[in-house]
Amino acid sequence: MGQLEDMALLVRIVDAGGIGKAAEQLNMAKSAVSKRLKELENRLGTQLLSRTTRKSALTEAGSLYYQRAITIIDEVAELNALTHGVKKSLSGTLKITMPLSFGLLHLTPVIDEFSQLHPKLKLHIDFVDRHIDLLAEGYELAIRIAELKDSSLQARRLTPIRHVLCASPDFIKKHGSIETLAQLNNLDYLQYGNIGQSHSHLAQSQNAQGKVSLTDAKGKAHTVPLNTIMTANNGDFLKAMAIKGKGVCYLPSFISYQAIQAGQLVPLMSKYQLPIIHAYAVYPQTRFLSERCRLLIDFIAQRFGDKPYWDEY
């Protein structure tokens, strides 16, 4: 192995949080990763990582080497991207994470089209709603629906995510018109929730348990209490229960739009504005953005735009 590969190995060990995790990400034996690290240290004549049975930490020399290695690796990657930029087909492997419902419903056809344009590109995709540490788990890119707070990441806004408060025609027939705060107050509610800590876009866009936020035409915010009769951690399930007439449901339009188009669900509180969040492409700010990553982000952004098709109902 050359010195550039050894630099990349050290960076992977540090970013992953240890030799064991780095070995898993590289699909190598832990002993092989340890051996290569030791060979690098012997060649440099200094210890880069202080290792114990429980954790590893950069030494002072290791910290300097790590920071310079990041710069050199990114510069080489940028040079390669510029040199090969004329190529029409991408190659290599792109490891991505994306939310389950949004990914399956809307990113699947986009990824399919992109992969047809770049048949040599290998994609490793995880559909998960939990928050993932990109560096620690070896991901190059994440698609997230949230209001971002992690300053260690760079992000590009892809498309707005609007929400709909809706119910079935049968539910509305039973309870009457639902267009005022008084009419909405304390109706049966299908709540997004999770027993554990949740990073879901639904959970982040709602207020406390059994409450929804709306803004009137004058810009005044209102919080309305509802009677939570069912809680689930999946928006597609909640949509199905709402169609069955179980209660009022608060859903992103990318989940509810087809049911609304088919007349299975009816939007409520049309004179009020619900919170809008966004879908982002997120990647570590300490890394050069690869050409394959940049082109996929551009491709997704162009397909969805500021007025995505799921808001046309």
DAFEN-V148365 format. One record per residue. N is the residue number from 1. SS is DSSP state (A for helix, B for strand, O for the rest). PSI is psi in radians with two decimals (NA if undefined). D_LAST is the distance of its C-alpha to the last C-alpha in Angstrom with 1 decimal. Layout:
n=N ss=SS psi=PSI d_last=D_LAST
n=N ss=SS psi=PSI d_last=D_LAST
//
This chain:
n=1 ss=O psi=2.50 d_last=56.7
n=2 ss=O psi=3.05 d_last=56.7
n=3 ss=A psi=-0.57 d_last=56.5
n=4 ss=A psi=-0.71 d_last=52.9
n=5 ss=A psi=-0.66 d_last=51.9
n=6 ss=A psi=-0.65 d_last=53.9
n=7 ss=A psi=-0.81 d_last=52.2
n=8 ss=A psi=-0.62 d_last=48.8
n=9 ss=A psi=-0.80 d_last=50.2
n=10 ss=A psi=-0.76 d_last=51.3
n=11 ss=A psi=-0.73 d_last=47.9
n=12 ss=A psi=-0.70 d_last=46.2
n=13 ss=A psi=-0.80 d_last=48.6
n=14 ss=A psi=-0.83 d_last=48.1
n=15 ss=A psi=-0.64 d_last=44.3
n=16 ss=A psi=-0.34 d_last=44.1
n=17 ss=O psi=0.28 d_last=46.5
n=18 ss=O psi=2.89 d_last=49.4
n=19 ss=A psi=-0.71 d_last=51.1
n=20 ss=A psi=-0.84 d_last=49.8
n=21 ss=A psi=-0.66 d_last=46.1
n=22 ss=A psi=-0.70 d_last=46.8
n=23 ss=A psi=-0.71 d_last=48.6
n=24 ss=A psi=-0.78 d_last=45.6
n=25 ss=A psi=-0.59 d_last=43.2
n=26 ss=A psi=-0.07 d_last=45.7
n=27 ss=O psi=0.78 d_last=46.6
n=28 ss=O psi=2.80 d_last=50.2
n=29 ss=O psi=2.50 d_last=52.9
n=30 ss=A psi=-0.66 d_last=53.4
n=31 ss=A psi=-0.61 d_last=57.1
n=32 ss=A psi=-0.69 d_last=56.2
n=33 ss=A psi=-0.76 d_last=54.1
n=34 ss=A psi=-0.72 d_last=56.9
n=35 ss=A psi=-0.76 d_last=59.4
n=36 ss=A psi=-0.64 d_last=57.6
n=37 ss=A psi=-0.76 d_last=57.1
n=38 ss=A psi=-0.69 d_last=60.8
n=39 ss=A psi=-0.69 d_last=61.8
n=40 ss=A psi=-0.79 d_last=59.8
n=41 ss=A psi=-0.70 d_last=61.6
n=42 ss=A psi=-0.70 d_last=64.9
n=43 ss=A psi=-0.64 d_last=64.3
n=44 ss=A psi=-0.32 d_last=63.4
n=45 ss=O psi=0.48 d_last=66.2
n=46 ss=O psi=2.73 d_last=64.1
n=47 ss=O psi=2.26 d_last=61.9
n=48 ss=O psi=-0.62 d_last=58.2
n=49 ss=B psi=2.31 d_last=57.0
n=50 ss=B psi=2.10 d_last=59.0
n=51 ss=B psi=2.35 d_last=58.2
n=52 ss=O psi=3.13 d_last=58.9
n=53 ss=O psi=-0.33 d_last=58.1
n=54 ss=O psi=-0.54 d_last=55.0
n=55 ss=O psi=2.93 d_last=53.5
n=56 ss=B psi=2.62 d_last=54.0
n=57 ss=B psi=2.52 d_last=54.1
n=58 ss=B psi=2.39 d_last=54.7
n=59 ss=O psi=3.08 d_last=58.2
n=60 ss=A psi=-0.78 d_last=58.8
n=61 ss=A psi=-0.67 d_last=59.5
n=62 ss=A psi=-0.67 d_last=56.5
n=63 ss=A psi=-0.76 d_last=54.2
n=64 ss=A psi=-0.77 d_last=55.5
n=65 ss=A psi=-0.73 d_last=55.2
n=66 ss=A psi=-0.83 d_last=51.6
n=67 ss=A psi=-0.73 d_last=50.4
n=68 ss=A psi=-0.62 d_last=52.2
n=69 ss=A psi=-0.72 d_last=50.9
n=70 ss=A psi=-0.82 d_last=47.3
n=71 ss=A psi=-0.81 d_last=48.0
n=72 ss=A psi=-0.78 d_last=49.9
n=73 ss=A psi=-0.76 d_last=47.3
n=74 ss=A psi=-0.66 d_last=44.5
n=75 ss=A psi=-0.70 d_last=46.6
n=76 ss=A psi=-0.74 d_last=47.5
n=77 ss=A psi=-0.73 d_last=43.8
n=78 ss=A psi=-0.72 d_last=42.9
n=79 ss=A psi=-0.77 d_last=45.9
n=80 ss=A psi=-0.70 d_last=44.9
n=81 ss=A psi=-0.72 d_last=41.3
n=82 ss=A psi=-0.71 d_last=42.8
n=83 ss=A psi=-0.69 d_last=45.3
n=84 ss=O psi=0.18 d_last=42.9
n=85 ss=O psi=-0.38 d_last=40.0
n=86 ss=O psi=-0.24 d_last=40.8
n=87 ss=O psi=2.44 d_last=40.0
n=88 ss=O psi=-0.52 d_last=36.8
n=89 ss=O psi=2.30 d_last=36.5
n=90 ss=O psi=2.79 d_last=36.3
n=91 ss=O psi=-3.07 d_last=38.4
n=92 ss=B psi=-2.92 d_last=39.3
n=93 ss=B psi=2.34 d_last=37.3
n=94 ss=B psi=2.05 d_last=34.2
n=95 ss=B psi=2.09 d_last=33.7
n=96 ss=B psi=2.61 d_last=30.3
n=97 ss=B psi=2.51 d_last=28.7
n=98 ss=B psi=2.73 d_last=25.0
n=99 ss=O psi=2.58 d_last=23.0
n=100 ss=A psi=-1.09 d_last=22.7
n=101 ss=A psi=-0.84 d_last=19.1
n=102 ss=A psi=-0.71 d_last=17.6
n=103 ss=A psi=-0.85 d_last=20.5
n=104 ss=A psi=-0.71 d_last=20.2
n=105 ss=A psi=-0.70 d_last=16.4
n=106 ss=A psi=-0.50 d_last=16.0
n=107 ss=A psi=-0.40 d_last=19.6
n=108 ss=A psi=-0.90 d_last=21.2
n=109 ss=A psi=-0.53 d_last=20.2
n=110 ss=A psi=-0.78 d_last=21.0
n=111 ss=A psi=-0.69 d_last=24.3
n=112 ss=A psi=-0.82 d_last=25.1
n=113 ss=A psi=-0.72 d_last=24.7
n=114 ss=A psi=-0.73 d_last=26.7
n=115 ss=A psi=-0.52 d_last=29.4
n=116 ss=A psi=-0.59 d_last=29.8
n=117 ss=A psi=-0.46 d_last=30.6
n=118 ss=O psi=1.26 d_last=33.0
n=119 ss=O psi=-0.33 d_last=34.7
n=120 ss=O psi=-0.15 d_last=37.5
n=121 ss=B psi=2.26 d_last=35.4
n=122 ss=B psi=2.33 d_last=35.5
n=123 ss=B psi=2.30 d_last=32.7
n=124 ss=B psi=1.92 d_last=33.2
n=125 ss=B psi=2.25 d_last=30.0
n=126 ss=B psi=2.13 d_last=29.8
n=127 ss=B psi=1.73 d_last=26.7
n=128 ss=O psi=2.59 d_last=27.5
n=129 ss=O psi=-0.21 d_last=26.1
n=130 ss=O psi=2.74 d_last=29.5
n=131 ss=O psi=2.32 d_last=30.8
n=132 ss=O psi=2.33 d_last=33.0
n=133 ss=O psi=1.88 d_last=35.9
n=134 ss=A psi=-0.79 d_last=35.4
n=135 ss=A psi=-0.80 d_last=39.0
n=136 ss=A psi=-0.55 d_last=40.6
n=137 ss=A psi=0.13 d_last=38.6
n=138 ss=O psi=0.50 d_last=38.8
n=139 ss=O psi=2.49 d_last=35.1
n=140 ss=O psi=-0.47 d_last=34.5
n=141 ss=B psi=2.51 d_last=30.8
n=142 ss=B psi=2.47 d_last=28.3
n=143 ss=B psi=2.11 d_last=24.5
n=144 ss=B psi=2.51 d_last=23.9
n=145 ss=B psi=1.83 d_last=21.2
n=146 ss=B psi=3.01 d_last=23.3
n=147 ss=O psi=1.95 d_last=25.1
n=148 ss=O psi=2.45 d_last=28.0
n=149 ss=O psi=-0.23 d_last=31.6
n=150 ss=O psi=1.88 d_last=33.8
n=151 ss=O psi=-0.17 d_last=35.9
n=152 ss=O psi=0.00 d_last=37.4
n=153 ss=B psi=2.63 d_last=34.2
n=154 ss=B psi=2.65 d_last=32.6
n=155 ss=B psi=2.57 d_last=28.9
n=156 ss=B psi=2.22 d_last=26.4
n=157 ss=B psi=2.27 d_last=23.0
n=158 ss=B psi=-0.83 d_last=20.4
n=159 ss=B psi=2.62 d_last=16.9
n=160 ss=B psi=2.58 d_last=15.5
n=161 ss=B psi=1.85 d_last=14.4
n=162 ss=O psi=2.73 d_last=12.3
n=163 ss=B psi=2.73 d_last=12.6
n=164 ss=B psi=2.30 d_last=11.3
n=165 ss=B psi=2.09 d_last=13.9
n=166 ss=B psi=2.91 d_last=13.0
n=167 ss=B psi=2.89 d_last=15.2
n=168 ss=O psi=2.76 d_last=15.6
n=169 ss=A psi=-0.65 d_last=16.2
n=170 ss=A psi=-0.70 d_last=19.8
n=171 ss=A psi=-0.74 d_last=20.2
n=172 ss=A psi=-0.70 d_last=18.9
n=173 ss=A psi=-0.66 d_last=21.3
n=174 ss=A psi=-0.68 d_last=24.1
n=175 ss=A psi=-0.15 d_last=23.7
n=176 ss=O psi=-3.10 d_last=22.5
n=177 ss=O psi=2.41 d_last=20.1
n=178 ss=O psi=1.40 d_last=19.1
n=179 ss=O psi=-0.03 d_last=18.4
n=180 ss=O psi=2.84 d_last=21.7
n=181 ss=A psi=-0.67 d_last=23.6
n=182 ss=A psi=-0.67 d_last=26.2
n=183 ss=A psi=-0.53 d_last=23.9
n=184 ss=A psi=-0.53 d_last=22.3
n=185 ss=O psi=2.19 d_last=25.8
n=186 ss=O psi=0.35 d_last=27.2
n=187 ss=O psi=2.75 d_last=24.6
n=188 ss=B psi=2.35 d_last=24.8
n=189 ss=B psi=2.37 d_last=23.0
n=190 ss=B psi=1.87 d_last=22.1
n=191 ss=B psi=2.34 d_last=23.3
n=192 ss=B psi=2.33 d_last=23.0
n=193 ss=O psi=2.91 d_last=26.6
n=194 ss=O psi=2.46 d_last=29.4
n=195 ss=O psi=-0.72 d_last=33.1
n=196 ss=O psi=-2.99 d_last=34.0
n=197 ss=O psi=2.31 d_last=33.0
n=198 ss=O psi=2.46 d_last=29.3
n=199 ss=O psi=0.34 d_last=27.7
n=200 ss=O psi=2.61 d_last=24.2
n=201 ss=A psi=-0.60 d_last=21.2
n=202 ss=A psi=-0.81 d_last=20.3
n=203 ss=A psi=-0.69 d_last=23.9
n=204 ss=A psi=-0.46 d_last=24.2
n=205 ss=A psi=-0.07 d_last=21.2
n=206 ss=O psi=2.80 d_last=22.5
n=207 ss=O psi=-2.74 d_last=25.6
n=208 ss=O psi=2.91 d_last=28.6
n=209 ss=O psi=2.22 d_last=28.5
n=210 ss=O psi=0.44 d_last=26.7
n=211 ss=B psi=2.59 d_last=25.4
n=212 ss=B psi=2.65 d_last=22.1
n=213 ss=B psi=2.38 d_last=22.1
n=214 ss=B psi=2.65 d_last=20.2
n=215 ss=B psi=2.26 d_last=21.0
n=216 ss=O psi=-3.14 d_last=21.3
n=217 ss=O psi=-0.36 d_last=21.1
n=218 ss=O psi=0.03 d_last=24.7
n=219 ss=O psi=0.16 d_last=24.2
n=220 ss=O psi=2.29 d_last=26.0
n=221 ss=B psi=2.50 d_last=25.1
n=222 ss=B psi=2.49 d_last=25.3
n=223 ss=B psi=2.15 d_last=25.8
n=224 ss=B psi=2.18 d_last=25.3
n=225 ss=B psi=2.48 d_last=27.2
n=226 ss=O psi=2.85 d_last=25.8
n=227 ss=B psi=1.68 d_last=27.8
n=228 ss=B psi=2.04 d_last=27.2
n=229 ss=B psi=-0.21 d_last=27.9
n=230 ss=B psi=2.39 d_last=26.7
n=231 ss=B psi=2.36 d_last=26.6
n=232 ss=B psi=2.74 d_last=25.5
n=233 ss=O psi=0.45 d_last=25.2
n=234 ss=O psi=2.15 d_last=22.3
n=235 ss=A psi=-0.57 d_last=18.6
n=236 ss=A psi=-0.65 d_last=18.0
n=237 ss=A psi=-0.78 d_last=20.8
n=238 ss=A psi=-0.66 d_last=19.4
n=239 ss=A psi=-0.78 d_last=16.1
n=240 ss=A psi=-0.69 d_last=18.3
n=241 ss=A psi=-0.64 d_last=20.4
n=242 ss=A psi=-0.71 d_last=17.7
n=243 ss=A psi=-0.59 d_last=16.6
n=244 ss=O psi=-0.08 d_last=20.4
n=245 ss=O psi=0.35 d_last=20.4
n=246 ss=O psi=-0.46 d_last=22.6
n=247 ss=O psi=-3.05 d_last=21.1
n=248 ss=B psi=2.47 d_last=18.7
n=249 ss=B psi=2.48 d_last=17.1
n=250 ss=B psi=1.92 d_last=16.3
n=251 ss=B psi=2.62 d_last=14.2
n=252 ss=B psi=2.55 d_last=12.9
n=253 ss=A psi=-0.40 d_last=9.2
n=254 ss=A psi=-0.29 d_last=10.7
n=255 ss=A psi=-0.67 d_last=12.2
n=256 ss=A psi=-0.23 d_last=9.8
n=257 ss=A psi=-0.69 d_last=6.4
n=258 ss=A psi=-0.68 d_last=8.1
n=259 ss=A psi=-0.61 d_last=9.7
n=260 ss=A psi=-0.77 d_last=6.9
n=261 ss=A psi=-0.61 d_last=5.7
n=262 ss=O psi=-0.06 d_last=9.5
n=263 ss=O psi=0.16 d_last=10.2
n=264 ss=O psi=-0.48 d_last=12.4
n=265 ss=O psi=2.62 d_last=11.3
n=266 ss=B psi=2.21 d_last=10.6
n=267 ss=B psi=2.47 d_last=10.0
n=268 ss=O psi=2.90 d_last=13.5
n=269 ss=O psi=0.87 d_last=15.5
n=270 ss=O psi=-0.35 d_last=13.1
n=271 ss=O psi=0.01 d_last=16.2
n=272 ss=O psi=2.67 d_last=16.9
n=273 ss=B psi=2.30 d_last=16.1
n=274 ss=O psi=2.75 d_last=16.2
n=275 ss=O psi=2.51 d_last=18.1
n=276 ss=O psi=2.22 d_last=16.8
n=277 ss=B psi=-2.90 d_last=18.9
n=278 ss=B psi=2.73 d_last=19.0
n=279 ss=B psi=2.37 d_last=19.7
n=280 ss=B psi=2.62 d_last=23.2
n=281 ss=B psi=2.17 d_last=25.7
n=282 ss=B psi=2.41 d_last=28.9
n=283 ss=B psi=2.75 d_last=32.5
n=284 ss=B psi=2.37 d_last=36.0
n=285 ss=O psi=-0.22 d_last=37.3
n=286 ss=O psi=0.09 d_last=40.8
n=287 ss=O psi=2.53 d_last=39.9
n=288 ss=O psi=2.33 d_last=39.6
n=289 ss=O psi=2.00 d_last=36.1
n=290 ss=O psi=2.77 d_last=36.7
n=291 ss=A psi=-0.70 d_last=35.5
n=292 ss=A psi=-0.65 d_last=33.6
n=293 ss=A psi=-0.81 d_last=31.8
n=294 ss=A psi=-0.75 d_last=31.1
n=295 ss=A psi=-0.62 d_last=29.8
n=296 ss=A psi=-0.72 d_last=27.4
n=297 ss=A psi=-0.81 d_last=26.1
n=298 ss=A psi=-0.71 d_last=25.7
n=299 ss=A psi=-0.79 d_last=24.0
n=300 ss=A psi=-0.80 d_last=21.3
n=301 ss=A psi=-0.70 d_last=20.8
n=302 ss=A psi=-0.61 d_last=20.5
n=303 ss=A psi=-0.62 d_last=17.9
n=304 ss=A psi=-0.95 d_last=15.4
n=305 ss=O psi=-2.94 d_last=16.4
n=306 ss=O psi=-0.32 d_last=15.3
n=307 ss=O psi=1.35 d_last=11.7
n=308 ss=O psi=2.70 d_last=10.9
n=309 ss=A psi=-0.47 d_last=8.6
n=310 ss=A psi=-0.15 d_last=7.2
n=311 ss=A psi=0.05 d_last=5.9
n=312 ss=O psi=1.40 d_last=3.8
n=313 ss=O psi=NA d_last=0.0
//
